Amino acid sequence: MNFKTLLSKNPHTLWKVIFSLSFILVSLGFIRLFSFSSEFKNSDALFNKYFSDNYKIFAVNIPDNLNFAGENVPIHDFEVRERIDREFLVNTYWQSQTLLLIKRANRWMPIIEPILKKNGVPSDFKYLVVAESAFLHGVSSKGAAGFWQFIPSTAESYGLTINEEIDERYHIEKSTEAACKFFKDSYSNFNNWTLVAASYNLGINGISKQLQKQKVDNYYDLLLNEETSRYIFRVLALKQILQFPKDYGFNLRKKDLYAPLPFKTIEVDSTIEDLSLFSSSNGINYKLLKYFNPWLRTDKLTIPEGKKFLIKIPHPSVKNYDELLKTIEKEQPQNNEAIIDSIK
């Protein structure tokens, strides 16, 4: 008897078959679901164990002896210690930013360091640039610009030219010279380099008023606004991390650092109507001219009679990074010893 004949004689058989098959399939589904659930739970437990065994976040070691420009930090004061701890944690675990700072420092510190030394300003002031601008030519909400983040009025009062075509806040050598003048003026007021550094953030008058109002004589006893109260501590943390990057988990090879860029200077004493044409006539493009001379703010340079400017022209090796490294080894030995020695 075939299946069709069986159904014609007993129509309920089809439904019995369908019900039986459905019951079997549902039962298998429950069994499989239970199995998946068990596997998932086991997998989750294994992952959690692996994660807890292998993923570690450490507290940052704070040196017992910290100083800025030779002036000791009262690290055993609980409030001071907790503020410095905050900055060490932020700058250690913001890894991408701090890696970039270490890389950029290798390019720009060799330019800044000799100018500070020539002016009798402690070398630690180079870390103010790191805190101020991260070696970027940004503009703040208050209009501060360049590596040293001068506002226009302060920049001009220290001899920097700012007009439609020129903004010497972006001239690393000239702006560093201007910063040194500020530091020395401030030191004549405070006779304390830590207060000088704080005054670069709040202003000489701002620090003087707070010292008088609060009847204290040092930065670490002052109650200041959030930015200035963190400022010195951020500088201290950056100083320590950039000097000893391996101690804070930053491992770089020498080739990972951004190389100093060799250049020559051309003295110009007459107006340049087209800087693009000037670039090509000197064997470079307009982009490179502006990178090496960010103080040139438009596509021309008007030079008054009797005045001269020095324009940097990059060495041909900058167009090929391998050649650049060879040129530096041959012509410009690395002099940023603090950073290089710590990451060899």
C-alpha positions, 0 to 999 in steps of 0.5 A: 500500500502506497503513502497516497492510499494510506492517507485516503483511508486514514486522513489523520495519519498525515497530521500525526506524521507532521506532529511527530516530525515537528516534535523531534525538530523542536526537541533537537533545537532545544538541545542545540540551544542548550549546547550553544548556551553552555559553549558561550558561557564557557567561552565567556569564562575563558575570555574573562580569565585570559583578559584578567591574566594578560591585560594589565594597566599599571599605576605610574611610578612618580620619582621621589625627586622632581625639580623644575630648573633645579628647583625642587618639587615638594612631592611629599605634600599629598596635594602636590603629589596627587596633582603630579600623579594626574599629569603623569597618568594622563600623559603616559596613557594618552599614548598616541599623543605622547608618542608624537611628542617624543618624535617631534621633540627630536626635530625641534629641540635641537633648535630651541635648546641652544637659544635658551642656553645663549640667553641664560634660560634653564633648559627645562623651559623647552618643555613649555613648548611641548605643553603649550603647542605640542610642536604644532602651529595652532591658534588658541581661542584667545588668539595665541599662535605658534610654538610658544603660543604668543597672543598678538600684543605680547608678541609685538611687545617682545619684538615680533612682527605681525601683519597681513603677510608676516607673523613671526610668532610662527618663526621658531628662532625669533619666537624662542628669542622673544620667549627668552626675553619674557622669561628674563623679565619675569625672573627679575620680578620673582627670582624663581624659575617655577614662578616664571614658568607659571607666569608664562601661562597666567601672566606676570601680573596675574601671578604677582596678584595671587602671591600678594593676595594669598600671602605665599611665596611659591607656586606650590602653595597657590590656589589658581585656576584649573589651567594654571594649577595644572600647568607646571605639573604637566610640564614636569610630567612631560619632562620626565616622560620625554627624558626617560620614555622607556620607563613609561612604556614608550619604545622607539628606535632612532629611525622612528623619530622625526629627523631634524631637517637640514636647510640653507638660508637665503637673504632677501632685501627686495619684495617677492611678488610671487612666492610660488615662483620664488620656490620653483626658482630655488628648486622646491615647491610652495608647500615646502617653502611654507613648511620651512617658513611658516611665518610667511602667511600669504603668497607674497612678501613685501620688504620695506627699503633697508630691511632684510629677511632670511628665508630657509630653503630645505636641503634636497635630501628632504625629498627622500627620507633615506637620503635625509637620514644619511645627510643628517649622519654626515652633516648634522650629528644629532645633538638632542642627547637627552632624548636619543640616549634614553631610547637607544 
